Amino acid sequence: MKVLVTGGAGFIGSNFVHHTLREHPEYDVIVLDKLTYAGNLNNLASALRNPRIQVIRQDICDPGIVDTLHGVDAVVHMAAESHVDRSIDNAADFVRTKIEGTWRTNAGLSLA
């Protein structure tokens, strides 16, 4: 099974990636992360040595996202803007990441 984890370099996403690689040795994991203030590859340092992980640095709202989803069996969508104070100043980025990001990801999949 190939699992796409959006926001996989963030705090929660990276813990999910570590868990998945540890508990499901038959799974391959693709991490899709924009690597902004909330995503950090250091969160995945030990996982990056695993040949079953692939990291793609890309915005989930990029129209080209569909091109990265070939062969993906499942999506765990954890990409998000995470600082509440920023949402007060500009909620648009938060809405865009969750709503448009979900739409773009689902548009690229044909899950059975």
DSSP file (Angstrom, degrees, kcal/mol; ACC not computed):
  #  RESIDUE AA STRUCTURE BP1 BP2  ACC     N-H-->O    O-->H-N    N-H-->O    O-->H-N    TCO  KAPPA ALPHA  PHI   PSI    X-CA   Y-CA   Z-CA
    1    1 A M              0   0    0      0, 0.0    27,-2.8     0, 0.0     2,-0.5   0.000 360.0 360.0 360.0 140.6    0.0    0.0    0.0
    2    2 A K  E     -a   28   0A   0     69,-0.2    71,-2.7    25,-0.2    72,-1.4  -0.958 360.0-166.3-113.1 121.7    1.2    3.5   -0.8
    3    3 A V  E     -ab  29  74A   0     25,-2.9    27,-3.0    -2,-0.5     2,-0.5  -0.921   9.8-151.5-113.1 127.9    0.1    6.2    1.6
    4    4 A L  E     -ab  30  75A   0     70,-2.9    72,-3.1    -2,-0.5     2,-0.6  -0.868  10.2-166.7 -95.2 125.5    0.4   10.0    0.9
    5    5 A V  E >   -ab  31  76A   0     25,-3.3    27,-2.2    -2,-0.5     3,-1.0  -0.924   6.2-156.9-115.1 105.7    0.8   12.0    4.1
    6    6 A T  E 3  S+ab  32  77A   0     70,-1.9    72,-1.5    -2,-0.6    27,-0.2  -0.621  84.2  19.1 -79.5 141.0    0.2   15.7    3.5
    7    7 A G  T >  S+     0   0    0     25,-2.9     3,-1.7    -2,-0.3     6,-0.4   0.780  81.8 152.3  71.0  25.4    1.9   17.9    6.1
    8    8 A G  T <   +     0   0    0     -3,-1.0     9,-0.2    24,-0.6    25,-0.1   0.538  63.0  58.1 -70.8  -7.3    4.1   14.9    7.0
    9    9 A A  T 3  S+     0   0    0     23,-0.1    31,-2.4     4,-0.1    34,-0.3   0.390  89.5  94.3-100.6   1.6    7.0   17.0    8.2
   10   10 A G  S <> S-     0   0    0     -3,-1.7     4,-2.4    29,-0.3     5,-0.3  -0.227  95.1 -92.8 -81.3 179.7    4.9   18.8   10.8
   11   11 A F  H  > S+     0   0    0     27,-0.3     4,-1.4     2,-0.2     5,-0.1   0.961 123.1  30.8 -61.4 -55.8    4.6   17.7   14.4
   12   12 A I  H  > S+     0   0    0      2,-0.2     4,-2.1     1,-0.2    -1,-0.2   0.927 120.6  52.3 -71.6 -44.6    1.5   15.4   14.1
   13   13 A G  H  > S+     0   0    0     -6,-0.4     4,-2.3     1,-0.2    -5,-0.2   0.899 108.5  50.1 -59.4 -42.6    2.2   14.4   10.5
   14   14 A S  H  X S+     0   0    0     -4,-2.4     4,-2.6    -7,-0.3    -1,-0.2   0.879 108.9  51.8 -66.9 -36.9    5.8   13.3   11.3
   15   15 A N  H  X S+     0   0    0     -4,-1.4     4,-2.3    -5,-0.3    -1,-0.2   0.888 109.7  50.4 -65.3 -37.1    4.6   11.2   14.2
   16   16 A F  H  X S+     0   0    0     -4,-2.1     4,-2.8     2,-0.2    -2,-0.2   0.910 109.6  51.1 -64.0 -42.1    2.1    9.5   12.0
   17   17 A V  H  X S+     0   0    0     -4,-2.3     4,-2.6     2,-0.2     5,-0.2   0.939 110.6  48.0 -60.9 -48.0    4.8    8.8    9.4
   18   18 A H  H  X S+     0   0    0     -4,-2.6     4,-2.1     1,-0.2    -1,-0.2   0.923 113.6  48.2 -58.7 -44.9    7.1    7.2   12.1
   19   19 A H  H  X S+     0   0    0     -4,-2.3     4,-3.2     2,-0.2     5,-0.3   0.928 111.9  49.0 -60.8 -46.7    4.2    5.1   13.4
   20   20 A T  H  X S+     0   0    0     -4,-2.8     4,-2.0     1,-0.2     7,-0.3   0.921 112.2  46.9 -62.8 -45.7    3.2    4.0    9.9
   21   21 A L  H  < S+     0   0    0     -4,-2.6    -1,-0.2    -5,-0.2    -2,-0.2   0.876 118.0  43.6 -64.2 -36.5    6.7    3.0    8.9
   22   22 A R  H  < S+     0   0    0     -4,-2.1    -2,-0.2    -5,-0.2    -1,-0.2   0.921 122.5  34.4 -74.0 -45.2    7.2    1.1   12.2
   23   23 A E  H  < S+     0   0    0     -4,-3.2    -2,-0.2     1,-0.2    -3,-0.2   0.639 121.4  44.1 -89.7 -16.2    3.8   -0.6   12.4
   24   24 A H    ><  +     0   0    0     -4,-2.0     3,-2.4    -5,-0.3    -1,-0.2  -0.650  56.9 172.2-131.8  76.4    3.2   -1.3    8.7
   25   25 A P  T 3  S+     0   0    0      0, 0.0    -1,-0.1     0, 0.0    -4,-0.1   0.614  79.6  62.1 -63.6 -10.1    6.4   -2.6    7.0
   26   26 A E  T 3  S+     0   0    0     -3,-0.1     2,-0.3     2,-0.0    -5,-0.1   0.498  89.2  91.3 -90.9  -4.0    4.4   -3.4    3.9
   27   27 A Y    <   -     0   0    0     -3,-2.4     2,-0.4    -7,-0.3   -25,-0.2  -0.687  60.8-152.6 -94.8 143.3    3.5    0.3    3.4
   28   28 A D  E     -a    2   0A   0    -27,-2.8   -25,-2.9    -2,-0.3     2,-0.4  -0.891  17.8-149.8-103.8 145.6    5.4    2.9    1.4
   29   29 A V  E     -ac   3  53A   0     23,-3.1    25,-2.1    -2,-0.4     2,-0.5  -0.967  12.0-166.0-123.8 129.8    4.9    6.5    2.5
   30   30 A I  E     -ac   4  54A   0    -27,-3.0   -25,-3.3    -2,-0.4     2,-0.6  -0.969  12.3-155.7-109.6 122.8    5.0    9.7    0.5
   31   31 A V  E     -ac   5  55A   0     23,-3.4    25,-3.3    -2,-0.5     2,-0.6  -0.879   7.3-169.7 -98.5 125.0    5.3   12.9    2.5
   32   32 A L  E     +ac   6  56A   0    -27,-2.2   -25,-2.9    -2,-0.6   -24,-0.6  -0.963  21.9 153.5-114.3 115.0    4.0   16.0    0.8
   33   33 A D  E     - c   0  57A   0     23,-2.2    25,-0.9    -2,-0.6    26,-0.1  -0.999  46.4-147.4-147.4 139.3    5.0   19.1    2.7
   34   34 A K        -     0   0    0     -2,-0.4    25,-0.1    23,-0.2    -1,-0.1   0.663  39.7-138.0 -75.9 -18.0    5.5   22.7    1.8
   35   35 A L        +     0   0    0     23,-0.1     6,-0.1    -3,-0.0     2,-0.1   0.949  49.4 144.7  56.7  55.5    8.2   22.9    4.5
   36   36 A T  S >  S-     0   0    0      4,-0.0     3,-0.5     0, 0.0    -1,-0.0   0.031  72.6 -51.2 -95.8-149.9    7.1   26.3    5.9
   37   37 A Y  T 3  S+     0   0    0      1,-0.2    44,-0.0    -2,-0.1    -2,-0.0   0.746 139.9  44.6 -60.8 -24.5    7.2   27.4    9.5
   38   38 A A  T 3  S+     0   0    0     42,-0.1     2,-0.4   -28,-0.0   -27,-0.3   0.685 103.4  68.9 -96.9 -19.7    5.3   24.3   10.6
   39   39 A G    <   +     0   0    0     -3,-0.5     2,-0.4   -29,-0.1   -29,-0.3  -0.854  55.2 171.7-106.6 135.8    7.1   21.6    8.6
   40   40 A N    >   -     0   0    0    -31,-2.4     3,-1.8    -2,-0.4     4,-0.3  -0.974  32.3-145.7-145.2 124.3   10.6   20.6    9.3
   41   41 A L  G >  S+     0   0    0     -2,-0.4     3,-1.6     1,-0.3     7,-0.2   0.727  97.2  74.0 -63.1 -20.6   12.6   17.7    7.9
   42   42 A N  G >  S+     0   0    0      1,-0.3     3,-1.3     2,-0.2    -1,-0.3   0.816  86.4  64.3 -61.0 -28.1   14.4   17.3   11.2
   43   43 A N  G <  S+     0   0    0     -3,-1.8    -1,-0.3   -34,-0.3    -2,-0.2   0.725 109.0  39.5 -65.2 -19.9   11.1   15.8   12.4
   44   44 A L  G <> S+     0   0    0     -3,-1.6     4,-2.2    -4,-0.3     3,-0.3   0.214  79.4 122.8-110.7  12.4   11.6   13.0   10.0
   45   45 A A  T <4 S+     0   0    0     -3,-1.3     4,-0.3     1,-0.3     3,-0.2   0.863  79.7  37.9 -48.8 -52.0   15.4   12.6   10.4
   46   46 A S  T >4 S+     0   0    0     -4,-0.3     3,-1.0     1,-0.2    -1,-0.3   0.856 115.3  54.6 -71.4 -32.8   15.4    8.9   11.4
   47   47 A A  G >4 S+     0   0    0     -3,-0.3     3,-2.2     1,-0.2    -1,-0.2   0.800  93.3  70.9 -68.8 -28.8   12.6    8.0    8.9
   48   48 A L  G 3< S+     0   0    0     -4,-2.2    -1,-0.2     1,-0.3    -2,-0.2   0.669  89.2  62.5 -66.2 -14.8   14.5    9.5    6.0
   49   49 A R  G <  S+     0   0    0     -3,-1.0    -1,-0.3    -4,-0.3    -2,-0.2   0.554  84.4  96.4 -82.4  -8.1   17.0    6.6    6.3
   50   50 A N  S X  S-     0   0    0     -3,-2.2     3,-1.4    -4,-0.1   -29,-0.0  -0.694  71.1-145.5 -86.0 128.8   14.1    4.2    5.4
   51   51 A P  T 3  S+     0   0    0      0, 0.0    -1,-0.1     0, 0.0    -3,-0.1   0.598  93.7  69.8 -69.9  -7.8   13.9    3.3    1.7
   52   52 A R  T 3  S+     0   0    0     -5,-0.1   -23,-3.1   -24,-0.1     2,-0.4   0.344  86.2  81.9 -91.5   7.6   10.1    3.2    2.0
   53   53 A I  E <   -c   29   0A   0     -3,-1.4     2,-0.4   -25,-0.2   -23,-0.2  -0.907  52.0-176.8-116.1 142.5    9.7    7.0    2.4
   54   54 A Q  E     -c   30   0A   0    -25,-2.1   -23,-3.4    -2,-0.4     2,-0.5  -0.997  12.0-152.9-132.2 136.6    9.7    9.6   -0.3
   55   55 A V  E     -c   31   0A   0     -2,-0.4     2,-0.5   -25,-0.2   -23,-0.2  -0.949   8.6-172.3-115.0 129.8    9.5   13.4    0.5
   56   56 A I  E     -c   32   0A   0    -25,-3.3   -23,-2.2    -2,-0.5     2,-1.0  -0.982  15.2-148.4-120.3 121.2    8.1   15.9   -2.0
   57   57 A R  E     +c   33   0A   0     -2,-0.5     2,-0.3   -25,-0.2   -23,-0.2  -0.784  49.1 124.3 -90.0 104.9    8.4   19.6   -1.2
   58   58 A Q        -     0   0    0     -2,-1.0     2,-0.4   -25,-0.9   -23,-0.1  -0.988  64.6-104.7-160.0 149.2    5.3   21.1   -2.8
   59   59 A D    >   -     0   0    0     -2,-0.3     3,-1.9     1,-0.1     6,-0.1  -0.655  27.1-137.7 -76.1 129.3    2.3   23.2   -1.8
   60   60 A I  T 3  S+     0   0    0     -2,-0.4    -1,-0.1     1,-0.3     5,-0.1   0.719 103.7  57.6 -62.0 -20.4   -0.8   21.0   -1.6
   61   61 A C  T 3  S+     0   0    0     43,-0.1    -1,-0.3     4,-0.1    -2,-0.0   0.462  76.7 118.2 -90.2  -1.3   -2.8   23.7   -3.4
   62   62 A D    X   -     0   0    0     -3,-1.9     3,-2.3     1,-0.2     4,-0.2  -0.481  68.8-134.7 -64.7 128.0   -0.5   23.6   -6.4
   63   63 A P  G >  S+     0   0    0      0, 0.0     3,-0.8     0, 0.0    -1,-0.2   0.769 103.9  64.1 -57.1 -24.2   -2.5   22.6   -9.5
   64   64 A G  G >  S+     0   0    0      1,-0.2     3,-1.5     2,-0.1     4,-0.4   0.443  71.5  99.3 -78.4   1.1    0.3   20.2  -10.4
   65   65 A I  G X   +     0   0    0     -3,-2.3     3,-1.9     1,-0.3     4,-0.3   0.835  69.7  67.9 -56.9 -33.5   -0.3   18.2   -7.2
   66   66 A V  G X  S+     0   0    0     -3,-0.8     3,-1.5     1,-0.3    -1,-0.3   0.832  89.7  64.3 -57.2 -33.1   -2.2   15.6   -9.2
   67   67 A D  G <  S+     0   0    0     -3,-1.5     3,-0.4     1,-0.3    -1,-0.3   0.718  99.4  53.0 -65.4 -20.9    1.0   14.6  -11.0
   68   68 A T  G <  S+     0   0    0     -3,-1.9    -1,-0.3    -4,-0.4    -2,-0.2   0.468  94.3  72.9 -92.1  -1.4    2.5   13.3   -7.7
   69   69 A L    X   +     0   0    0     -3,-1.5     3,-1.9    -4,-0.3    -1,-0.2   0.356  57.7 131.8-101.1   6.2   -0.4   11.1   -6.8
   70   70 A H  T 3  S+     0   0    0     -3,-0.4     3,-0.1     1,-0.3    39,-0.1  -0.381  81.0   9.2 -62.5 129.1    0.0    8.2   -9.3
   71   71 A G  T 3  S+     0   0    0      1,-0.3     2,-0.4    -2,-0.1    -1,-0.3   0.531  88.8 145.0  81.7   6.2   -0.3    4.9   -7.5
   72   72 A V    <   -     0   0    0     -3,-1.9    -1,-0.3     1,-0.1    38,-0.3  -0.640  28.2-173.9 -80.1 131.4   -1.4    6.3   -4.1
   73   73 A D        +     0   0    0    -71,-2.7     2,-0.3    -2,-0.4   -70,-0.2   0.725  66.8  11.9 -95.1 -26.5   -3.8    4.1   -2.3
   74   74 A A  E     -b    3   0A   0    -72,-1.4   -70,-2.9    37,-0.1     2,-0.4  -0.996  59.9-146.5-152.9 151.0   -4.7    6.4    0.6
   75   75 A V  E     -b    4   0A   0     -2,-0.3     2,-0.6   -72,-0.2   -70,-0.2  -0.980   2.8-167.0-122.0 132.0   -4.3   10.0    1.7
   76   76 A V  E     -b    5   0A   0    -72,-3.1   -70,-1.9    -2,-0.4     2,-1.0  -0.953  19.9-154.0-113.4 107.3   -3.9   11.2    5.3
   77   77 A H  E     +b    6   0A   0     -2,-0.6   -70,-0.1   -72,-0.2   -72,-0.1  -0.712  39.5 141.5 -94.0 100.6   -4.4   14.9    5.0
   78   78 A M        +     0   0    0    -72,-1.5   -71,-0.2    -2,-1.0   -65,-0.2   0.317  27.7 126.1-117.7   3.7   -2.6   16.7    7.8
   79   79 A A        +     0   0    0     -3,-0.1     2,-0.3    18,-0.1   -72,-0.1  -0.453  36.1 140.2 -64.2 132.6   -1.4   19.8    5.8
   80   80 A A        -     0   0    0     -2,-0.2     2,-0.4    18,-0.0   -42,-0.1  -0.984  59.3-108.3-165.8 155.6   -2.5   22.9    7.7
   81   81 A E        -     0   0    0     -2,-0.3    17,-0.0    13,-0.2     6,-0.0  -0.806  39.7-171.9 -84.2 138.4   -1.6   26.3    8.8
   82   82 A S        +     0   0    0     -2,-0.4     2,-0.8     1,-0.1    -1,-0.1   0.532  46.0  93.8-122.2  -4.5   -1.2   25.9   12.5
   83   83 A H    >>  -     0   0    0      1,-0.2     4,-1.3     2,-0.0     3,-0.8  -0.816  53.4-157.9 -99.2 113.8   -0.7   29.2   14.3
   84   84 A V  H 3> S+     0   0    0     -2,-0.8     4,-1.4     1,-0.3     3,-0.5   0.872  91.5  59.2 -56.4 -41.6   -4.0   30.6   15.6
   85   85 A D  H 3> S+     0   0    0      1,-0.3     4,-1.3     2,-0.2    -1,-0.3   0.871 103.4  52.7 -57.6 -36.5   -2.7   34.1   15.8
   86   86 A R  H <> S+     0   0    0     -3,-0.8     4,-2.5     1,-0.2    -1,-0.3   0.840 103.5  57.6 -67.6 -32.2   -2.0   34.0   12.1
   87   87 A S  H  < S+     0   0    0     -4,-1.3    -1,-0.2    -3,-0.5    -2,-0.2   0.811 102.0  55.1 -69.4 -28.4   -5.6   32.9   11.4
   88   88 A I  H  < S+     0   0    0     -4,-1.4     3,-0.3    -3,-0.2    -1,-0.2   0.902 113.4  41.2 -69.0 -40.6   -6.9   36.0   13.1
   89   89 A D  H  < S+     0   0    0     -4,-1.3     2,-0.2     1,-0.2    -2,-0.2   0.859 138.2   4.8 -74.5 -36.8   -4.9   38.2   10.8
   90   90 A N    >X  +     0   0    0     -4,-2.5     3,-0.6    -5,-0.1     4,-0.5  -0.691  56.7 174.2-155.0  93.0   -5.6   36.2    7.7
   91   91 A A  H 3>  +     0   0    0     -3,-0.3     4,-2.3    -2,-0.2     3,-0.3   0.679  69.8  83.1 -73.3 -17.3   -7.9   33.3    7.7
   92   92 A A  H 3> S+     0   0    0      1,-0.2     4,-2.8     2,-0.2    -1,-0.2   0.880  87.9  51.4 -58.5 -41.6   -7.7   32.9    3.9
   93   93 A D  H <> S+     0   0    0     -3,-0.6     4,-2.2     1,-0.2    -1,-0.2   0.884 110.8  49.5 -63.3 -37.6   -4.4   30.9    4.0
   94   94 A F  H  X S+     0   0    0     -4,-0.5     4,-1.9    -3,-0.3     5,-0.2   0.926 113.9  44.3 -67.2 -45.6   -6.0   28.5    6.6
   95   95 A V  H  X>S+     0   0    0     -4,-2.3     4,-2.9     1,-0.2     5,-0.7   0.911 112.8  52.7 -65.1 -43.3   -9.1   27.9    4.5
   96   96 A R  I  X>S+     0   0    0     -4,-2.8     5,-1.5    -5,-0.2     4,-0.8   0.931 109.6  47.8 -60.0 -47.7   -7.1   27.6    1.3
   97   97 A T  I  <5S+     0   0    0     -4,-2.2     4,-0.3     3,-0.2     5,-0.2   0.928 120.7  35.5 -62.2 -46.0   -4.8   24.9    2.7
   98   98 A K  I  X5S+     0   0    0     -4,-1.9     4,-1.1    -5,-0.2    -2,-0.2   0.929 128.4  31.3 -77.2 -44.6   -7.6   22.8    4.2
   99   99 A I  I  X5S+     0   0    0     -4,-2.9     4,-2.4    -5,-0.2    -3,-0.2   0.974 127.9  34.8 -81.5 -57.8  -10.3   23.2    1.6
  100  100 A E  I  X<S+     0   0    0     -4,-0.8     4,-3.0    -5,-0.7     5,-0.2   0.898 118.1  54.7 -65.5 -38.1   -8.5   23.7   -1.7
  101  101 A G  H  ><S+     0   0    0     -5,-1.5     4,-2.2    -4,-0.3    -1,-0.2   0.906 109.9  46.3 -60.9 -42.0   -5.8   21.3   -0.6
  102  102 A T  H  X S+     0   0    0     -4,-1.1     4,-2.7    -5,-0.2     5,-0.2   0.923 113.3  49.7 -64.4 -44.6   -8.4   18.6    0.1
  103  103 A W  H  X S+     0   0    0     -4,-2.4     4,-2.3     2,-0.2    -2,-0.2   0.936 112.4  46.3 -60.5 -48.5  -10.1   19.2   -3.2
  104  104 A R  H  X S+     0   0    0     -4,-3.0     4,-1.1     2,-0.2    -1,-0.2   0.905 113.6  49.2 -63.6 -41.2   -6.8   19.1   -5.2
  105  105 A T  H >< S+     0   0    0     -4,-2.2     3,-0.6    -5,-0.2     4,-0.4   0.942 113.7  45.1 -64.6 -46.8   -5.7   15.9   -3.5
  106  106 A N  H >< S+     0   0    0     -4,-2.7     3,-1.1     1,-0.2    -1,-0.2   0.845 106.7  60.4 -66.1 -32.9   -9.0   14.2   -4.0
  107  107 A A  H 3< S+     0   0    0     -4,-2.3    -1,-0.2     1,-0.2    -2,-0.2   0.790 104.0  51.8 -64.7 -26.5   -9.2   15.3   -7.6
  108  108 A G  T << S+     0   0    0     -4,-1.1     2,-0.3    -3,-0.6    -1,-0.2   0.523 100.6  76.9 -88.1  -5.4   -5.9   13.4   -8.3
  109  109 A L    <   -     0   0    0     -3,-1.1     2,-0.2    -4,-0.4   -39,-0.1  -0.778  49.1-171.5-109.3 149.2   -7.1   10.1   -6.9
  110  110 A S        -     0   0    0     -2,-0.3     2,-0.2   -38,-0.3    -3,-0.1  -0.635  25.9-177.0-129.5  74.5   -9.3    7.4   -8.1
  111  111 A L              0   0    0     -2,-0.2   -38,-0.1    -5,-0.2   -37,-0.1  -0.478 360.0 360.0 -76.1 142.0   -9.6    5.3   -5.0
  112  112 A A              0   0    0     -2,-0.2    -1,-0.1   -39,-0.1   -39,-0.0   0.468 360.0 360.0 -77.4 360.0  -11.5    2.1   -5.3
